[in-house]
Amino acid sequence: MTLVPRSVRPLVWLALVLAAAVVMAACGSQPSGNQAQSFKGTKKVGYSAPLTGQSALYGHAVSQALQLAADDINAKGGVNGYKIEMDIQDDGTTVPQAVSNTKNMILQDKVVVALMGSVTSAQCLAESPIAKQNKVITIDATCNSWQLTMEPDIVNPYWVSIVPNTYMEGTAAGRLAAKLNVGKIFIVSPKYLFGISETNAFVAALKKANSSAQIVNDPSTWYVPFPTNPRWDSTINAIQAAKPNLVYSNIFAADQINFIKQALAVDPQFFVKYPMTTLVSVDELNALGSQYPEGMHAYMRAPFFALQNNNAKLTDFISRYRAKFNGEYPSDWAVMDYDAFMLWAQAANSAKGFDADQVVKQISGHAFDSLRGYKITIRPDELQANVGETTGTTTSSGGAFPFPILKDVTNLKGDDLLMPLQMVNEIKGNQCDAKAGDPTTANFALCPSWKAS
């Protein structure tokens, strides 16, 4: 398998504890199991990965984390006595290729016992019915539209989400923006299920916490094509014309990188004049390095540098990941997908087999260890984990890392972000859609319980 190469800037300085741990990892501080293992055979877990295209950075990180997880699982005897191998196929960040990959892995190869969720919600939306029809469990740690686990026409009983969904994430972003107490906000979001779903949650949470906040651009202009053209001139010009106090954005990967580069080329003070509340991950921070603007009000899913304190499990993972992958730091996606793979392995071992119904029984309502420093529990109602979100403001790492980190960090608890169960039931009953049966029209303001609150 060919992975997309990713350059890593030389480190200026590294904390002594992490450096020592890297040495230990290089000397073999992996999980016990260095002796040769005897397996019944081999089982494969599939992943349709964006090794090329708009989200190639994410696919690269996830693929590496899944390889490391497979090694760790096999070092402890595999799953139900079988050696586990990854079947990773490039989808170019496109929906048609992701669908083709999923069909090939399930129907043609016929050896895949589980899937890891793809990157974009558009891909997952198209893959889910295939996995559902063939009763193949999917553990999703990246694509996160809440519709995947709640919308009646979409729900798949074999789809498990251990990533903050768009309601949770949009709520975190809305509350973050509300605390800034700004008057005028400009919205930029990708025009597909993820962007629409998360932006709706952002606006709902923002208005609930700060009713005086004004969105200065018309809703018809909130969404940009995904993936966009390499040029962001019209969006940059529109922001400058509107002169907002804050820009809210959930564009990501190559789109965010291109947008930031082009905005800075137009005006080096662009993000001083128009600071952002934005989704970001270690991948974007690392790709831009010192070019990534300081003062951005960021929300992140699993940044290792904000979760590492008193977290020996994560520190060990970082060390072994860096030792195995040429000194690279694990992105949020690497952390979450490692958790996803390990969760599935534990559940399948508990089920004493690979039958999807039996494995789901060992997941629903159960708690699992994670790299994030806390146990995660899968809520049975929609198979959503109570995973948290991290917020803060971008700042220099002072040479500790070759990219900015966050200051004023808050690690939000997943239990405080989960959608209330009453609202989950209202959504399942099609009480929150402007157009019944169309998941893109879901609006939390239409939910009876939201109105009542």
TORKOL-4160 file (C-alpha; in steps of 0.2 Angstrom, whole numbers, padded with zeros to 4 digits, m for minus):
453
<pt num="1" X="0000" Y="0000" Z="0000"/>
<pt num="2" X="0006" Y="0017" Z="m0004"/>
<pt num="3" X="0004" Y="0031" Z="0008"/>
<pt num="4" X="0004" Y="0050" Z="0004"/>
<pt num="5" X="0021" Y="0057" Z="0010"/>
<pt num="6" X="0020" Y="0071" Z="0022"/>
<pt num="7" X="0034" Y="0082" Z="0027"/>
<pt num="8" X="0038" Y="0085" Z="0045"/>
<pt num="9" X="0048" Y="0100" Z="0050"/>
<pt num="10" X="0063" Y="0098" Z="0061"/>
<pt num="11" X="0059" Y="0099" Z="0080"/>
<pt num="12" X="0067" Y="0114" Z="0089"/>
<pt num="13" X="0064" Y="0107" Z="0106"/>
<pt num="14" X="0055" Y="0092" Z="0114"/>
<pt num="15" X="0049" Y="0089" Z="0132"/>
<pt num="16" X="0061" Y="0078" Z="0141"/>
<pt num="17" X="0048" Y="0065" Z="0146"/>
<pt num="18" X="0042" Y="0063" Z="0128"/>
<pt num="19" X="0060" Y="0062" Z="0122"/>
<pt num="20" X="0063" Y="0048" Z="0134"/>
<pt num="21" X="0048" Y="0039" Z="0130"/>
<pt num="22" X="0052" Y="0040" Z="0111"/>
<pt num="23" X="0069" Y="0031" Z="0115"/>
<pt num="24" X="0060" Y="0018" Z="0125"/>
<pt num="25" X="0047" Y="0015" Z="0111"/>
<pt num="26" X="0062" Y="0013" Z="0099"/>
<pt num="27" X="0069" Y="0000" Z="0110"/>
<pt num="28" X="0053" Y="m0010" Z="0110"/>
<pt num="29" X="0041" Y="m0003" Z="0123"/>
<pt num="30" X="0026" Y="m0009" Z="0113"/>
<pt num="31" X="0013" Y="m0019" Z="0121"/>
<pt num="32" X="0018" Y="m0036" Z="0127"/>
<pt num="33" X="0018" Y="m0050" Z="0114"/>
<pt num="34" X="0035" Y="m0049" Z="0106"/>
<pt num="35" X="0035" Y="m0068" Z="0105"/>
<pt num="36" X="0029" Y="m0076" Z="0089"/>
<pt num="37" X="0010" Y="m0077" Z="0089"/>
<pt num="38" X="0000" Y="m0092" Z="0083"/>
<pt num="39" X="m0016" Y="m0088" Z="0074"/>
<pt num="40" X="m0031" Y="m0097" Z="0067"/>
<pt num="41" X="m0030" Y="m0087" Z="0052"/>
<pt num="42" X="m0032" Y="m0069" Z="0046"/>
<pt num="43" X="m0047" Y="m0057" Z="0046"/>
<pt num="44" X="m0047" Y="m0040" Z="0038"/>
<pt num="45" X="m0054" Y="m0023" Z="0043"/>
<pt num="46" X="m0058" Y="m0011" Z="0029"/>
<pt num="47" X="m0055" Y="0007" Z="0027"/>
<pt num="48" X="m0059" Y="0018" Z="0012"/>
<pt num="49" X="m0045" Y="0031" Z="0014"/>
<pt num="50" X="m0042" Y="0048" Z="0006"/>
<pt num="51" X="m0024" Y="0045" Z="0003"/>
<pt num="52" X="m0026" Y="0058" Z="m0011"/>
<pt num="53" X="m0037" Y="0073" Z="m0014"/>
<pt num="54" X="m0044" Y="0086" Z="m0003"/>
<pt num="55" X="m0042" Y="0076" Z="0014"/>
<pt num="56" X="m0026" Y="0067" Z="0010"/>
<pt num="57" X="m0018" Y="0073" Z="0026"/>
<pt num="58" X="m0032" Y="0065" Z="0036"/>
<pt num="59" X="m0031" Y="0049" Z="0027"/>
<pt num="60" X="m0013" Y="0048" Z="0029"/>
<pt num="61" X="m0014" Y="0050" Z="0048"/>
<pt num="62" X="m0029" Y="0038" Z="0050"/>
<pt num="63" X="m0020" Y="0025" Z="0040"/>
<pt num="64" X="m0005" Y="0025" Z="0050"/>
<pt num="65" X="m0014" Y="0025" Z="0067"/>
<pt num="66" X="m0024" Y="0010" Z="0060"/>
<pt num="67" X="m0008" Y="0001" Z="0056"/>
<pt num="68" X="m0001" Y="0004" Z="0073"/>
<pt num="69" X="m0017" Y="m0002" Z="0081"/>
<pt num="70" X="m0017" Y="m0018" Z="0071"/>
<pt num="71" X="0001" Y="m0021" Z="0077"/>
<pt num="72" X="m0004" Y="m0019" Z="0095"/>
<pt num="73" X="m0020" Y="m0030" Z="0093"/>
<pt num="74" X="m0010" Y="m0044" Z="0085"/>
<pt num="75" X="0004" Y="m0042" Z="0098"/>
<pt num="76" X="m0009" Y="m0047" Z="0111"/>
<pt num="77" X="m0016" Y="m0062" Z="0101"/>
<pt num="78" X="m0027" Y="m0054" Z="0088"/>
<pt num="79" X="m0046" Y="m0055" Z="0089"/>
<pt num="80" X="m0054" Y="m0071" Z="0093"/>
<pt num="81" X="m0037" Y="m0080" Z="0089"/>
<pt num="82" X="m0036" Y="m0072" Z="0071"/>
<pt num="83" X="m0023" Y="m0060" Z="0065"/>
<pt num="84" X="m0030" Y="m0044" Z="0060"/>
<pt num="85" X="m0025" Y="m0035" Z="0044"/>
<pt num="86" X="m0030" Y="m0018" Z="0037"/>
<pt num="87" X="m0037" Y="m0017" Z="0020"/>
<pt num="88" X="m0034" Y="0001" Z="0015"/>
<pt num="89" X="m0040" Y="0008" Z="m0002"/>
<pt num="90" X="m0038" Y="0025" Z="m0008"/>
<pt num="91" X="m0054" Y="0035" Z="m0012"/>
<pt num="92" X="m0046" Y="0051" Z="m0018"/>
<pt num="93" X="m0059" Y="0060" Z="m0006"/>
<pt num="94" X="m0073" Y="0056" Z="m0018"/>
<pt num="95" X="m0090" Y="0048" Z="m0014"/>
<pt num="96" X="m0090" Y="0037" Z="m0030"/>
<pt num="97" X="m0073" Y="0029" Z="m0026"/>
<pt num="98" X="m0078" Y="0027" Z="m0008"/>
<pt num="99" X="m0093" Y="0018" Z="m0013"/>
<pt num="100" X="m0084" Y="0007" Z="m0025"/>
<pt num="101" X="m0071" Y="0003" Z="m0011"/>
<pt num="102" X="m0084" Y="m0002" Z="0001"/>
<pt num="103" X="m0093" Y="m0013" Z="m0011"/>
<pt num="104" X="m0076" Y="m0021" Z="m0016"/>
<pt num="105" X="m0071" Y="m0024" Z="0002"/>
<pt num="106" X="m0088" Y="m0032" Z="0007"/>
<pt num="107" X="m0095" Y="m0040" Z="m0009"/>
<pt num="108" X="m0079" Y="m0045" Z="m0019"/>
<pt num="109" X="m0066" Y="m0048" Z="m0006"/>
<pt num="110" X="m0078" Y="m0055" Z="0006"/>
<pt num="111" X="m0066" Y="m0056" Z="0020"/>
<pt num="112" X="m0069" Y="m0039" Z="0029"/>
<pt num="113" X="m0076" Y="m0042" Z="0046"/>
<pt num="114" X="m0078" Y="m0023" Z="0050"/>
<pt num="115" X="m0075" Y="m0006" Z="0043"/>
<pt num="116" X="m0068" Y="0010" Z="0050"/>
<pt num="117" X="m0078" Y="0025" Z="0044"/>
<pt num="118" X="m0072" Y="0036" Z="0030"/>
<pt num="119" X="m0067" Y="0055" Z="0032"/>
<pt num="120" X="m0082" Y="0065" Z="0024"/>
<pt num="121" X="m0100" Y="0063" Z="0029"/>
<pt num="122" X="m0105" Y="0063" Z="0011"/>
<pt num="123" X="m0094" Y="0047" Z="0009"/>
<pt num="124" X="m0101" Y="0039" Z="0025"/>
<pt num="125" X="m0119" Y="0043" Z="0020"/>
<pt num="126" X="m0116" Y="0033" Z="0004"/>
<pt num="127" X="m0107" Y="0019" Z="0012"/>
<pt num="128" X="m0118" Y="0016" Z="0027"/>
<pt num="129" X="m0133" Y="0007" Z="0017"/>
<pt num="130" X="m0120" Y="m0005" Z="0009"/>
<pt num="131" X="m0113" Y="m0010" Z="0026"/>
<pt num="132" X="m0131" Y="m0010" Z="0034"/>
<pt num="133" X="m0137" Y="m0022" Z="0020"/>
<pt num="134" X="m0123" Y="m0034" Z="0022"/>
<pt num="135" X="m0122" Y="m0033" Z="0041"/>
<pt num="136" X="m0104" Y="m0026" Z="0043"/>
<pt num="137" X="m0101" Y="m0016" Z="0058"/>
<pt num="138" X="m0093" Y="0002" Z="0055"/>
<pt num="139" X="m0084" Y="0011" Z="0069"/>
<pt num="140" X="m0084" Y="0029" Z="0064"/>
<pt num="141" X="m0071" Y="0041" Z="0071"/>
<pt num="142" X="m0070" Y="0055" Z="0058"/>
<pt num="143" X="m0086" Y="0059" Z="0048"/>
<pt num="144" X="m0098" Y="0065" Z="0061"/>
<pt num="145" X="m0115" Y="0071" Z="0054"/>
<pt num="146" X="m0127" Y="0067" Z="0068"/>
<pt num="147" X="m0140" Y="0061" Z="0054"/>
<pt num="148" X="m0129" Y="0045" Z="0052"/>
<pt num="149" X="m0135" Y="0039" Z="0069"/>
<pt num="150" X="m0152" Y="0047" Z="0071"/>
<pt num="151" X="m0161" Y="0052" Z="0054"/>
<pt num="152" X="m0174" Y="0038" Z="0052"/>
<pt num="153" X="m0171" Y="0036" Z="0033"/>
<pt num="154" X="m0152" Y="0034" Z="0037"/>
<pt num="155" X="m0150" Y="0025" Z="0053"/>
<pt num="156" X="m0139" Y="0010" Z="0052"/>
<pt num="157" X="m0140" Y="m0002" Z="0068"/>
<pt num="158" X="m0122" Y="m0007" Z="0064"/>
<pt num="159" X="m0115" Y="0011" Z="0064"/>
<pt num="160" X="m0106" Y="0017" Z="0080"/>
<pt num="161" X="m0099" Y="0035" Z="0082"/>
<pt num="162" X="m0085" Y="0039" Z="0093"/>
<pt num="163" X="m0082" Y="0056" Z="0086"/>
<pt num="164" X="m0091" Y="0072" Z="0093"/>
<pt num="165" X="m0106" Y="0073" Z="0080"/>
<pt num="166" X="m0111" Y="0089" Z="0072"/>
<pt num="167" X="m0123" Y="0093" Z="0085"/>
<pt num="168" X="m0110" Y="0091" Z="0099"/>
<pt num="169" X="m0097" Y="0100" Z="0089"/>
<pt num="170" X="m0108" Y="0114" Z="0082"/>
<pt num="171" X="m0114" Y="0117" Z="0100"/>
<pt num="172" X="m0097" Y="0118" Z="0107"/>
<pt num="173" X="m0092" Y="0131" Z="0093"/>
<pt num="174" X="m0108" Y="0141" Z="0096"/>
<pt num="175" X="m0105" Y="0142" Z="0114"/>
<pt num="176" X="m0087" Y="0147" Z="0111"/>
<pt num="177" X="m0092" Y="0161" Z="0099"/>
<pt num="178" X="m0106" Y="0167" Z="0111"/>
<pt num="179" X="m0093" Y="0169" Z="0125"/>
<pt num="180" X="m0083" Y="0181" Z="0114"/>
<pt num="181" X="m0098" Y="0193" Z="0115"/>
<pt num="182" X="m0096" Y="0199" Z="0097"/>
<pt num="183" X="m0109" Y="0208" Z="0087"/>
<pt num="184" X="m0106" Y="0203" Z="0069"/>
<pt num="185" X="m0102" Y="0186" Z="0063"/>
<pt num="186" X="m0098" Y="0180" Z="0045"/>
<pt num="187" X="m0101" Y="0161" Z="0041"/>
<pt num="188" X="m0091" Y="0150" Z="0029"/>
<pt num="189" X="m0095" Y="0132" Z="0028"/>
<pt num="190" X="m0094" Y="0118" Z="0015"/>
<pt num="191" X="m0110" Y="0114" Z="0006"/>
<pt num="192" X="m0113" Y="0096" Z="0010"/>
<pt num="193" X="m0121" Y="0087" Z="0025"/>
<pt num="194" X="m0107" Y="0090" Z="0037"/>
<pt num="195" X="m0106" Y="0108" Z="0034"/>
<pt num="196" X="m0125" Y="0111" Z="0034"/>
<pt num="197" X="m0128" Y="0100" Z="0049"/>
<pt num="198" X="m0114" Y="0108" Z="0060"/>
<pt num="199" X="m0118" Y="0126" Z="0055"/>
<pt num="200" X="m0136" Y="0124" Z="0060"/>
<pt num="201" X="m0130" Y="0118" Z="0077"/>
<pt num="202" X="m0118" Y="0132" Z="0078"/>
<pt num="203" X="m0131" Y="0145" Z="0074"/>
<pt num="204" X="m0144" Y="0137" Z="0086"/>
<pt num="205" X="m0132" Y="0137" Z="0100"/>
<pt num="206" X="m0125" Y="0154" Z="0097"/>
<pt num="207" X="m0143" Y="0162" Z="0097"/>
<pt num="208" X="m0147" Y="0153" Z="0112"/>
<pt num="209" X="m0132" Y="0159" Z="0122"/>
<pt num="210" X="m0131" Y="0177" Z="0114"/>
<pt num="211" X="m0147" Y="0182" Z="0105"/>
<pt num="212" X="m0140" Y="0199" Z="0100"/>
<pt num="213" X="m0127" Y="0191" Z="0089"/>
<pt num="214" X="m0130" Y="0195" Z="0071"/>
<pt num="215" X="m0125" Y="0184" Z="0056"/>
<pt num="216" X="m0120" Y="0197" Z="0043"/>
<pt num="217" X="m0120" Y="0187" Z="0027"/>
<pt num="218" X="m0136" Y="0180" Z="0020"/>
<pt num="219" X="m0139" Y="0161" Z="0023"/>
<pt num="220" X="m0138" Y="0158" Z="0004"/>
<pt num="221" X="m0120" Y="0163" Z="0005"/>
<pt num="222" X="m0115" Y="0153" Z="0020"/>
<pt num="223" X="m0110" Y="0138" Z="0010"/>
<pt num="224" X="m0096" Y="0135" Z="m0002"/>
<pt num="225" X="m0094" Y="0121" Z="m0014"/>
<pt num="226" X="m0085" Y="0105" Z="m0007"/>
<pt num="227" X="m0071" Y="0102" Z="m0011"/>
<pt num="228" X="m0069" Y="0120" Z="m0017"/>
<pt num="229" X="m0059" Y="0127" Z="m0031"/>
<pt num="230" X="m0041" Y="0132" Z="m0026"/>
<pt num="231" X="m0046" Y="0150" Z="m0026"/>
<pt num="232" X="m0055" Y="0159" Z="m0012"/>
<pt num="233" X="m0055" Y="0177" Z="m0019"/>
<pt num="234" X="m0074" Y="0179" Z="m0018"/>
<pt num="235" X="m0075" Y="0173" Z="0000"/>
<pt num="236" X="m0060" Y="0184" Z="0005"/>
<pt num="237" X="m0068" Y="0199" Z="m0003"/>
<pt num="238" X="m0085" Y="0196" Z="0004"/>
<pt num="239" X="m0077" Y="0195" Z="0022"/>
<pt num="240" X="m0068" Y="0211" Z="0019"/>
<pt num="241" X="m0084" Y="0220" Z="0013"/>
<pt num="242" X="m0094" Y="0214" Z="0027"/>
<pt num="243" X="m0081" Y="0219" Z="0041"/>
<pt num="244" X="m0087" Y="0206" Z="0054"/>
<pt num="245" X="m0080" Y="0205" Z="0071"/>
<pt num="246" X="m0079" Y="0186" Z="0069"/>
<pt num="247" X="m0078" Y="0173" Z="0055"/>
<pt num="248" X="m0086" Y="0156" Z="0059"/>
<pt num="249" X="m0079" Y="0142" Z="0048"/>
<pt num="250" X="m0079" Y="0123" Z="0048"/>
<pt num="251" X="m0069" Y="0121" Z="0031"/>
<pt num="252" X="m0055" Y="0109" Z="0034"/>
<pt num="253" X="m0040" Y="0100" Z="0027"/>
<pt num="254" X="m0034" Y="0107" Z="0010"/>
<pt num="255" X="m0048" Y="0120" Z="0009"/>
<pt num="256" X="m0043" Y="0128" Z="0026"/>
<pt num="257" X="m0025" Y="0128" Z="0021"/>
<pt num="258" X="m0028" Y="0136" Z="0005"/>
<pt num="259" X="m0040" Y="0149" Z="0012"/>
<pt num="260" X="m0028" Y="0154" Z="0026"/>
<pt num="261" X="m0013" Y="0156" Z="0014"/>
<pt num="262" X="m0023" Y="0166" Z="0001"/>
<pt num="263" X="m0031" Y="0177" Z="0015"/>
<pt num="264" X="m0014" Y="0181" Z="0022"/>
<pt num="265" X="m0007" Y="0185" Z="0004"/>
<pt num="266" X="m0021" Y="0198" Z="0002"/>
<pt num="267" X="m0018" Y="0206" Z="0019"/>
<pt num="268" X="m0005" Y="0199" Z="0032"/>
<pt num="269" X="m0017" Y="0207" Z="0045"/>
<pt num="270" X="m0032" Y="0198" Z="0039"/>
<pt num="271" X="m0035" Y="0187" Z="0054"/>
<pt num="272" X="m0031" Y="0201" Z="0066"/>
<pt num="273" X="m0045" Y="0211" Z="0058"/>
<pt num="274" X="m0056" Y="0196" Z="0056"/>
<pt num="275" X="m0052" Y="0182" Z="0069"/>
<pt num="276" X="m0060" Y="0166" Z="0067"/>
<pt num="277" X="m0070" Y="0153" Z="0077"/>
<pt num="278" X="m0064" Y="0138" Z="0067"/>
<pt num="279" X="m0063" Y="0119" Z="0067"/>
<pt num="280" X="m0045" Y="0114" Z="0066"/>
<pt num="281" X="m0034" Y="0099" Z="0069"/>
<pt num="282" X="m0015" Y="0095" Z="0072"/>
<pt num="283" X="m0014" Y="0092" Z="0053"/>
<pt num="284" X="m0018" Y="0110" Z="0048"/>
<pt num="285" X="m0008" Y="0117" Z="0062"/>
<pt num="286" X="0007" Y="0106" Z="0056"/>
<pt num="287" X="0005" Y="0109" Z="0037"/>
<pt num="288" X="0006" Y="0128" Z="0040"/>
<pt num="289" X="0017" Y="0129" Z="0055"/>
<pt num="290" X="0022" Y="0146" Z="0060"/>
<pt num="291" X="0010" Y="0153" Z="0046"/>
<pt num="292" X="m0005" Y="0147" Z="0055"/>
<pt num="293" X="m0012" Y="0163" Z="0063"/>
<pt num="294" X="m0011" Y="0165" Z="0081"/>
<pt num="295" X="m0027" Y="0171" Z="0090"/>
<pt num="296" X="m0039" Y="0159" Z="0081"/>
<pt num="297" X="m0053" Y="0153" Z="0092"/>
<pt num="298" X="m0052" Y="0135" Z="0088"/>
<pt num="299" X="m0062" Y="0119" Z="0092"/>
<pt num="300" X="m0053" Y="0103" Z="0090"/>
<pt num="301" X="m0058" Y="0085" Z="0092"/>
<pt num="302" X="m0043" Y="0076" Z="0100"/>
<pt num="303" X="m0027" Y="0087" Z="0100"/>
<pt num="304" X="m0014" Y="0077" Z="0109"/>
<pt num="305" X="m0005" Y="0092" Z="0116"/>
<pt num="306" X="m0021" Y="0097" Z="0126"/>
<pt num="307" X="m0025" Y="0079" Z="0132"/>
<pt num="308" X="m0008" Y="0073" Z="0137"/>
<pt num="309" X="m0007" Y="0079" Z="0155"/>
<pt num="310" X="m0007" Y="0065" Z="0167"/>
<pt num="311" X="m0011" Y="0053" Z="0153"/>
<pt num="312" X="0002" Y="0040" Z="0152"/>
<pt num="313" X="m0008" Y="0030" Z="0139"/>
<pt num="314" X="m0008" Y="0044" Z="0127"/>
<pt num="315" X="0010" Y="0048" Z="0130"/>
<pt num="316" X="0015" Y="0030" Z="0126"/>
<pt num="317" X="0005" Y="0031" Z="0110"/>
<pt num="318" X="0013" Y="0047" Z="0105"/>
<pt num="319" X="0030" Y="0040" Z="0108"/>
<pt num="320" X="0027" Y="0024" Z="0098"/>
<pt num="321" X="0018" Y="0033" Z="0084"/>
<pt num="322" X="0033" Y="0045" Z="0082"/>
<pt num="323" X="0045" Y="0031" Z="0083"/>
<pt num="324" X="0036" Y="0021" Z="0069"/>
<pt num="325" X="0032" Y="0035" Z="0058"/>
<pt num="326" X="0048" Y="0045" Z="0056"/>
<pt num="327" X="0045" Y="0057" Z="0070"/>
<pt num="328" X="0028" Y="0063" Z="0065"/>
<pt num="329" X="0016" Y="0069" Z="0078"/>
<pt num="330" X="m0001" Y="0060" Z="0078"/>
<pt num="331" X="m0016" Y="0071" Z="0073"/>
<pt num="332" X="m0033" Y="0071" Z="0081"/>
<pt num="333" X="m0039" Y="0059" Z="0067"/>
<pt num="334" X="m0025" Y="0047" Z="0072"/>
<pt num="335" X="m0030" Y="0047" Z="0090"/>
<pt num="336" X="m0048" Y="0044" Z="0087"/>
<pt num="337" X="m0046" Y="0031" Z="0074"/>
<pt num="338" X="m0034" Y="0021" Z="0085"/>
<pt num="339" X="m0047" Y="0022" Z="0099"/>
<pt num="340" X="m0060" Y="0016" Z="0086"/>
<pt num="341" X="m0050" Y="0001" Z="0081"/>
<pt num="342" X="m0046" Y="m0004" Z="0099"/>
<pt num="343" X="m0064" Y="m0003" Z="0104"/>
<pt num="344" X="m0070" Y="m0014" Z="0090"/>
<pt num="345" X="m0056" Y="m0027" Z="0094"/>
<pt num="346" X="m0062" Y="m0027" Z="0113"/>
<pt num="347" X="m0080" Y="m0029" Z="0108"/>
<pt num="348" X="m0077" Y="m0043" Z="0095"/>
<pt num="349" X="m0067" Y="m0052" Z="0108"/>
<pt num="350" X="m0080" Y="m0050" Z="0121"/>
<pt num="351" X="m0093" Y="m0056" Z="0108"/>
<pt num="352" X="m0082" Y="m0072" Z="0105"/>
<pt num="353" X="m0085" Y="m0069" Z="0086"/>
<pt num="354" X="m0087" Y="m0057" Z="0072"/>
<pt num="355" X="m0106" Y="m0057" Z="0070"/>
<pt num="356" X="m0111" Y="m0039" Z="0069"/>
<pt num="357" X="m0127" Y="m0041" Z="0080"/>
<pt num="358" X="m0117" Y="m0049" Z="0094"/>
<pt num="359" X="m0102" Y="m0036" Z="0093"/>
<pt num="360" X="m0115" Y="m0022" Z="0094"/>
<pt num="361" X="m0122" Y="m0029" Z="0109"/>
<pt num="362" X="m0104" Y="m0028" Z="0117"/>
<pt num="363" X="m0103" Y="m0010" Z="0112"/>
<pt num="364" X="m0120" Y="m0002" Z="0116"/>
<pt num="365" X="m0121" Y="0004" Z="0133"/>
<pt num="366" X="m0103" Y="m0001" Z="0137"/>
<pt num="367" X="m0088" Y="0009" Z="0142"/>
<pt num="368" X="m0071" Y="0008" Z="0134"/>
<pt num="369" X="m0054" Y="0015" Z="0138"/>
<pt num="370" X="m0047" Y="0029" Z="0126"/>
<pt num="371" X="m0032" Y="0038" Z="0122"/>
<pt num="372" X="m0041" Y="0054" Z="0127"/>
<pt num="373" X="m0039" Y="0052" Z="0146"/>
<pt num="374" X="m0056" Y="0046" Z="0150"/>
<pt num="375" X="m0068" Y="0031" Z="0147"/>
<pt num="376" X="m0080" Y="0033" Z="0133"/>
<pt num="377" X="m0098" Y="0026" Z="0134"/>
<pt num="378" X="m0108" Y="0022" Z="0119"/>
<pt num="379" X="m0126" Y="0028" Z="0122"/>
<pt num="380" X="m0138" Y="0014" Z="0116"/>
<pt num="381" X="m0151" Y="0026" Z="0109"/>
<pt num="382" X="m0141" Y="0031" Z="0094"/>
<pt num="383" X="m0124" Y="0022" Z="0097"/>
<pt num="384" X="m0115" Y="0039" Z="0100"/>
<pt num="385" X="m0100" Y="0040" Z="0112"/>
<pt num="386" X="m0100" Y="0054" Z="0125"/>
<pt num="387" X="m0083" Y="0060" Z="0118"/>
<pt num="388" X="m0078" Y="0078" Z="0122"/>
<pt num="389" X="m0071" Y="0093" Z="0112"/>
<pt num="390" X="m0057" Y="0104" Z="0115"/>
<pt num="391" X="m0057" Y="0123" Z="0113"/>
<pt num="392" X="m0044" Y="0137" Z="0115"/>
<pt num="393" X="m0035" Y="0150" Z="0106"/>
<pt num="394" X="m0020" Y="0147" Z="0094"/>
<pt num="395" X="m0003" Y="0152" Z="0101"/>
<pt num="396" X="0015" Y="0148" Z="0098"/>
<pt num="397" X="0021" Y="0132" Z="0106"/>
<pt num="398" X="0037" Y="0141" Z="0111"/>
<pt num="399" X="0047" Y="0129" Z="0101"/>
<pt num="400" X="0040" Y="0114" Z="0109"/>
<pt num="401" X="0032" Y="0108" Z="0093"/>
<pt num="402" X="0034" Y="0113" Z="0075"/>
<pt num="403" X="0017" Y="0121" Z="0075"/>
<pt num="404" X="0006" Y="0132" Z="0085"/>
<pt num="405" X="m0004" Y="0124" Z="0100"/>
<pt num="406" X="m0019" Y="0131" Z="0110"/>
<pt num="407" X="m0019" Y="0142" Z="0126"/>
<pt num="408" X="m0034" Y="0145" Z="0137"/>
<pt num="409" X="m0038" Y="0127" Z="0134"/>
<pt num="410" X="m0055" Y="0119" Z="0139"/>
<pt num="411" X="m0058" Y="0101" Z="0137"/>
<pt num="412" X="m0077" Y="0100" Z="0136"/>
<pt num="413" X="m0085" Y="0084" Z="0143"/>
<pt num="414" X="m0095" Y="0074" Z="0130"/>
<pt num="415" X="m0110" Y="0072" Z="0142"/>
<pt num="416" X="m0112" Y="0091" Z="0142"/>
<pt num="417" X="m0113" Y="0091" Z="0123"/>
<pt num="418" X="m0123" Y="0076" Z="0119"/>
<pt num="419" X="m0140" Y="0079" Z="0111"/>
<pt num="420" X="m0154" Y="0078" Z="0124"/>
<pt num="421" X="m0163" Y="0061" Z="0122"/>
<pt num="422" X="m0180" Y="0070" Z="0120"/>
<pt num="423" X="m0173" Y="0079" Z="0105"/>
<pt num="424" X="m0165" Y="0062" Z="0098"/>
<pt num="425" X="m0183" Y="0055" Z="0099"/>
<pt num="426" X="m0190" Y="0070" Z="0091"/>
<pt num="427" X="m0178" Y="0069" Z="0077"/>
<pt num="428" X="m0181" Y="0050" Z="0075"/>
<pt num="429" X="m0200" Y="0055" Z="0073"/>
<pt num="430" X="m0196" Y="0068" Z="0059"/>
<pt num="431" X="m0202" Y="0082" Z="0070"/>
<pt num="432" X="m0187" Y="0093" Z="0067"/>
<pt num="433" X="m0186" Y="0093" Z="0048"/>
<pt num="434" X="m0192" Y="0108" Z="0038"/>
<pt num="435" X="m0195" Y="0095" Z="0024"/>
<pt num="436" X="m0199" Y="0078" Z="0031"/>
<pt num="437" X="m0187" Y="0064" Z="0026"/>
<pt num="438" X="m0174" Y="0077" Z="0020"/>
<pt num="439" X="m0159" Y="0076" Z="0032"/>
<pt num="440" X="m0151" Y="0092" Z="0025"/>
<pt num="441" X="m0167" Y="0102" Z="0031"/>
<pt num="442" X="m0166" Y="0097" Z="0049"/>
<pt num="443" X="m0166" Y="0112" Z="0060"/>
<pt num="444" X="m0165" Y="0111" Z="0079"/>
<pt num="445" X="m0176" Y="0127" Z="0081"/>
<pt num="446" X="m0190" Y="0116" Z="0074"/>
<pt num="447" X="m0188" Y="0103" Z="0088"/>
<pt num="448" X="m0203" Y="0105" Z="0100"/>
<pt num="449" X="m0191" Y="0103" Z="0115"/>
<pt num="450" X="m0179" Y="0116" Z="0108"/>
<pt num="451" X="m0193" Y="0128" Z="0107"/>
<pt num="452" X="m0199" Y="0124" Z="0124"/>
<pt num="453" X="m0182" Y="0128" Z="0131"/>
